[in-house]
Amino acid sequence: MKMFVCVKQIPDPNTVISRLDPNTKRLVRTGVSLVLDPGDESTISAAIKLRDTIGNSELTAISMGPTSVQEGLRRALAMGADRAILITDPALGGSDAPGTARVLAAAIKKEEADLIYCSTESTDGYTGMVPGGIAEFLGIPQLTFAREITVEGNKAIAKCVTQTGYQTVESPLPAVVTIASGSFEAIYPTMKGIMSAKKKPFVQYSLADLGIDPAQVGEAGARERVLIIGKVEARAAGQVIKDDGNAAQAIADFLQRYQLL
Amino acid sequence: MSKTVWVLIELEDGKAARSSLEVLGKAAQLGRAEAIILGSAAREVAPTLGEYGAEKVYVHANANYDNYLTLPAVDTLGALVKQHQPALLLLATTYNLRDIAARLSARNNMGLVTDATDLSYEDDTLNVTVPWGGDNVVTATHSQQGTGIVLTRPKAFPIAQYADRNAEIETLNASINPESLKMKVLERVEVQSEGPSLEDASVIVSGGRGLGKAENFHLVEELAAALGGAAGATRAIVDAGWLPYSYQVGQTGKTVKPTLYIACGISGAIQHLAGMKGSKYIVAINKDEHAPIFSVADLGIVGDTLTILPQLTQEVKRRKAQ
């Protein structure tokens, strides 16, 4: 089977207070530490697990972004992906979800993919709209919020989360699958994995390589616009105090003051 | 000139889903609300939609929409949008509607704004309110002509009453493309969860990576129990396998709106903040004074979560007993 996993490099959610640039009205992505989206670790691991179960299969990690996205893809390779594809182009800045989906789909379309893995959403943009967009541009089904997935012949069978539980869904291949958080344990790259990652194929595409008109992607192609970035009314006197043995009292006092106890 | 706003009404157990009715009410407030309802129960449910705000309902009663996911609905709705070109397609954020929105926007090249808590028209401009991060609220809009899509946050709007309204019913002449009968539902399983549900709880105590290990989560549950609330989790610890997905708070997990949210050992990733920011009162406990969670907390404590939690549970019990 030919498998793909879509990954994203984002401002570190644990250390960076994400900001919107008031001039460009876009998420600030420069001057902050970028990491592989933590949600993607689980998704990459799910793909590797299935690849190894099925055997005789290849997993390509693919990402769209500035050239700094290499670290995220290299981590995917170190975890066990077989090759990496980076799509990078100055015209891609400010792409919306459908624009991103169009680009990823175009790169994947160059090969005969059987199964394409995505996280349900990214940790920074969290629209959750890219996987469905990829599936639409490729003209294939999407199994979303999968907790489990198996492949039998030319079919995928997945247990997909619903509002009240889950449903078992069957789809012919090729298909897109999105992995629900917490469904698969993340693989930690070993030293051996990190070393071998350096020798794995790493391909870079520009928009011209994919035959995509720049007017359809990036900020130029985005069909949404931010008009105003506003601040919410300041929450009344948010204070931060250091615990010196009094934390429980301080919190309980707060709860009593607002009749929450 | 009144804008035509379309709402796709989801069917749940042969009835209109509450989340869809809430969105229908908002659509009626924005302009002329029209509903689309697809599924085996569509014909029975359609006439009831007038009193929730619909002036017209497009109906296609066909079991294929129930048994085959996404594609049949995208086909029918996509063709209908092209034919009638409403100003706006307003959808509740649910698993199925998100999938439909993602494909439809790609297929028909439609603008797509997600996670909206409110929207209004200013002449021809649609202003969509989208909370973002800790302390921002963004006004977004569709920047091109043509029908745009907005996905709204759960519980953003109340159900509206239009007691005297009767919707005009139009039965669609849609045929289901057999090529679209690809994703078949083999079985549906309801999973009973214990304790108050996160969406309905007025008090939530949540835990994150700062708890150290899965075995420490009981400290969160004990405080939640002492306060009569529900226990929640961040995506990080759900991804790490400490807890099932049903505990997750955050965009695709759950959006919660409790009166009190206590965040324990949670750094405050954007998506988690988006999920709990609507809480009335937020208390945060974290070892790291720079944790993003402190930007939304009414009371922030810099300290050791594992030490403070049991102390707080004890203090809460003591004061409640008084």
Interface residues (C-beta under 8 A of the other chain):
Chain A: P13 N14 T15 V16 I17 S18 R19 L20 P38 G39 E41 S42 D96 A97 P98 A101 R102 T120 E121 T123 D124 Y126 T127 G128 M129 V130 P131 G132 G133 A135 E136 F137 P141 Q142 L143 T144 F145 R147 I157 C160 V161 T162 Q163 T164 G165 Y166 Q167 T168 V169 E170 S171 P172 A180 S181 G182 S183 E185 A186 A222 R223 E224 R225 V226 L227 I228 I229 G230 K231 V232 A234 R235 A236 A237 G238 Q239 V240 I241 K242 D243 A247 A248 Q249 A250 I251 A252 F254 L255 Q256 Y258 L260 L261
Chain B: L69 T70 L71 V74 T94 Y95 R98 D99 A101 A102 R103 S105 A106 R107 N109 M110 G111 L112 V113 T114 D115 T125 N127 P131 W132 G133 G134 D135 N136 V137 V138 T139 A140 T141 H142 S143 Q144 G148 K182 M183 K184 V185 L186 E187 R188 V189 E190 V191 V203 R209 L227 R235 A236 V238 D239 A240 G241 L243 P244 Y245 Q248 Q251 T252 G253 T259 L260 I262 S267 A269 I270 Q271 A274 Y281 I282 V283 I285 E289 H290 P292 F294 S295 V296 A297 D298 L299 G300 I301 V302 G303 D304 T307 I308 Q311 L312 Q314 E315 V316 R319 K320
